[in-house]
Amino acid sequence: MTRIAKTLMAAGLAVLATGTAHAVPSYGNIASPGFYNGTGVPNGDFTIDISNGIEVAIRARDRFSAGSTINGSSGIYNAEMGTCGVPEGCGGTGNRARWNYDFSINTHGGGGVLNLTDVKAKVLVDTDPTAGTSFTVLNVFTNWGDNSFWNGTTERTDSGLGPQVGEFGVQQSVNPIFGDSGFMPGFNPNAPGLYSLQLQVFDLSDNLLASTSTAVQVPEPTSLALLGVALLGAGVARRKRK
């Protein structure tokens, strides 16, 4: 299975599972000022779907370069392998994989009237680094105890209680080597891989309301070496012409 085929398959899984058609995801910034994107984290480069008045967005983000985003407009986010820590500006108390995945749900982001207490939400994480897929399903409201919730006025950091009445936005940033990321145990930040990510929102009767998906490619060292050889060859050819 090719990278493109894997990405397309990931994008279609929710539709096939429910028989519900959704628009092709857009790409760019999440809604503002209807929702915030976390303290100090830049907006942009999200893969976004707006359906039934709900905005769902997911992306990969570079943890190393001061939280800069990764361009995923091709449908695949190309992240760096390896780890980084405090000396490199990655924060935390120890080494982390060099990329995060971020997601946002805004039930008012498309003009909707539902709040988070009216819906269920899942993140599906592909733990298979090959062209195949093996999904771990995470409940957005119970898997993380530090979600950021928003009611249009106040940001609240979750204490494990889930959404409260009137809240319509939730955001989370996750590093693959965190125990609650869905990738662990078994994720190797120093190995190449291709991973699909999905974000789904359902009503309380389990009808799919909105979904988006993408893939993260961690480049293989051989690919990077071949790129270096190609660039070197191009430089030699230019010198010879001169």
C-alpha positions in Angstrom: 0.0 0.0 0.0 1.4 3.4 -1.0 1.5 6.4 1.3 -1.3 8.1 -0.6 -3.5 5.0 -0.5 -3.0 4.7 3.2 -4.0 8.4 3.7 -7.1 8.0 1.5 -8.1 4.9 3.3 -7.8 6.6 6.7 -9.9 9.5 5.4 -12.6 7.1 4.3 -12.9 4.8 7.3 -15.3 7.0 9.2 -17.6 7.4 6.1 -17.5 3.7 5.4 -18.3 2.8 9.0 -21.4 5.0 9.1 -22.5 5.5 5.5 -22.5 9.2 6.2 -20.9 11.5 3.5 -18.8 14.4 4.7 -17.1 17.2 2.8 -13.5 16.9 1.8 -11.5 18.5 4.6 -10.1 22.0 4.2 -6.7 23.2 5.3 -5.4 26.1 7.3 -6.4 28.0 10.5 -9.0 26.9 13.0 -11.9 29.3 13.8 -11.0 32.5 15.6 -12.0 34.0 18.0 -14.6 31.3 18.5 -11.9 29.1 20.0 -8.3 29.5 21.1 -5.4 27.2 20.1 -3.6 26.8 23.4 -1.2 29.1 25.2 1.9 29.9 23.0 0.9 27.5 20.3 0.5 29.0 16.8 -2.6 28.6 14.7 -2.5 27.2 11.2 -1.7 24.1 9.1 -4.7 22.1 10.4 -6.6 19.6 8.4 -10.2 20.7 9.1 -13.7 19.5 8.5 -16.8 21.5 9.2 -20.0 19.5 9.2 -23.3 19.9 11.1 -22.1 23.2 12.5 -19.0 21.5 14.1 -15.4 22.3 13.3 -12.9 19.5 13.9 -9.2 19.9 13.2 -6.0 17.9 13.5 -2.4 18.3 12.5 1.3 17.4 13.3 3.4 20.1 14.8 7.2 20.5 15.1 8.0 20.5 18.8 11.6 21.6 18.3 11.4 24.9 16.4 9.6 26.9 19.1 6.3 25.1 18.4 6.3 25.9 14.7 3.7 24.1 12.5 4.4 21.6 9.7 2.9 22.1 6.3 0.5 19.2 5.7 -1.4 20.6 2.7 -0.4 17.6 0.6 -2.4 15.4 3.1 0.7 14.2 4.8 2.7 16.0 7.5 6.5 15.3 7.1 7.9 15.2 10.6 11.5 14.7 11.8 12.5 11.5 13.6 14.5 11.5 16.8 14.1 13.3 20.1 14.8 16.7 21.7 14.7 18.1 25.2 15.1 21.2 27.3 18.5 22.3 25.8 17.0 22.4 22.3 13.9 24.3 23.4 11.5 21.4 23.4 10.4 21.9 27.0 9.2 19.3 29.5 11.5 17.4 31.9 13.0 15.0 29.5 13.4 14.1 25.8 10.3 14.0 23.6 9.7 12.9 20.1 10.4 15.9 17.8 6.8 16.2 16.8 3.4 16.5 18.4 -0.1 15.9 17.2 -2.6 18.6 18.0 -6.4 18.5 17.7 -9.3 20.9 18.3 -13.0 20.5 18.4 -15.3 23.5 18.3 -19.0 22.6 18.3 -19.8 26.3 17.4 -17.1 26.6 14.8 -19.5 26.1 11.9 -22.4 28.0 13.3 -23.6 25.0 15.4 -25.6 25.2 18.6 -24.4 22.0 20.3 -22.1 22.1 23.3 -19.5 19.5 24.2 -21.9 17.9 26.7 -24.1 17.0 23.8 -21.5 15.0 21.9 -19.0 12.2 22.1 -15.5 12.5 20.6 -12.7 10.1 19.6 -9.2 10.3 18.4 -7.9 7.2 16.4 -4.2 6.7 16.4 -2.5 4.4 13.9 0.3 2.6 15.7 1.5 0.7 12.7 4.6 2.5 11.2 4.3 0.5 7.9 1.9 1.2 5.1 -0.7 -0.8 7.1 -2.9 0.5 9.9 -3.7 -0.6 13.4 -5.8 1.9 15.3 -6.0 2.7 19.0 -9.2 4.5 19.9 -9.0 7.3 22.5 -12.0 8.9 24.2 -11.3 12.7 24.0 -13.1 13.5 27.2 -11.7 10.7 29.4 -8.2 9.9 28.0 -6.6 13.2 29.0 -6.9 15.0 32.3 -5.3 18.2 31.0 -7.6 19.1 28.1 -8.1 22.8 27.5 -11.8 23.7 27.5 -13.5 26.9 26.3 -16.9 28.4 26.9 -16.4 31.6 24.8 -15.1 33.6 27.8 -13.0 31.4 30.0 -10.3 28.8 29.4 -10.3 25.9 31.8 -7.8 23.1 32.2 -9.5 19.8 32.8 -9.1 18.0 36.1 -10.4 14.8 34.7 -14.0 15.8 34.9 -14.6 16.2 31.2 -16.6 19.1 29.6 -18.9 21.3 31.7 -22.2 22.9 30.8 -21.8 25.7 28.2 -18.3 24.6 27.0 -18.0 24.2 23.2 -14.3 24.1 22.6 -11.6 21.5 23.5 -8.0 21.4 22.5 -5.1 19.0 23.2 -1.4 18.7 22.2 0.1 15.3 22.5 3.6 13.9 22.1 3.8 10.3 20.7 6.0 9.1 23.6 3.5 10.2 26.2 1.8 7.3 27.9 -1.7 8.7 27.0 -0.8 9.4 23.3 -2.2 6.1 21.9 1.2 5.3 20.4 2.6 3.8 23.6 4.0 1.3 24.5 6.1 0.5 21.4 6.6 3.9 19.7 10.2 4.4 18.6 10.9 8.1 17.9 14.2 7.1 16.2 12.6 4.9 13.5 10.9 5.9 10.3 7.2 5.4 10.0 3.8 6.5 8.5 1.0 7.1 10.9 -2.7 7.9 10.3 -4.7 10.1 12.6 -8.4 10.6 12.8 -10.7 12.9 14.9 -14.4 12.1 15.1 -17.4 13.7 16.8 -20.7 11.8 17.3 -24.0 12.7 18.9 -25.1 10.9 22.0 -26.8 8.3 19.8 -23.5 7.5 18.1 -24.4 9.2 14.8 -21.3 10.7 13.2 -21.5 14.5 13.0 -18.0 15.5 11.9 -14.6 13.9 11.2 -11.2 14.7 9.8 -8.1 12.6 9.2 -4.5 12.9 8.0 -1.2 11.1 8.1 2.2 11.8 9.5 5.3 10.6 7.7 8.6 10.4 9.6 11.2 10.4 6.9 13.5 7.4 6.4 17.3 8.1 6.8 17.9 6.6 3.4 15.5 9.1 1.8 17.3 12.0 3.4 20.6 10.6 2.3 19.4 10.2 -1.3 18.2 13.8 -1.2 21.6 15.0 0.0 23.3 13.1 -2.8 20.9 14.6 -5.3 21.6 18.1 -4.0 25.4 17.5 -4.1 25.2 16.2 -7.7 23.2 19.3 -8.7 25.9 21.5 -7.1 28.7 19.7 -9.0 26.9 20.0 -12.3 26.5 23.7 -11.8 30.2 24.1 -11.0 31.1 22.2 -14.2 28.9 24.4 -16.3 30.5 27.5 -14.9 
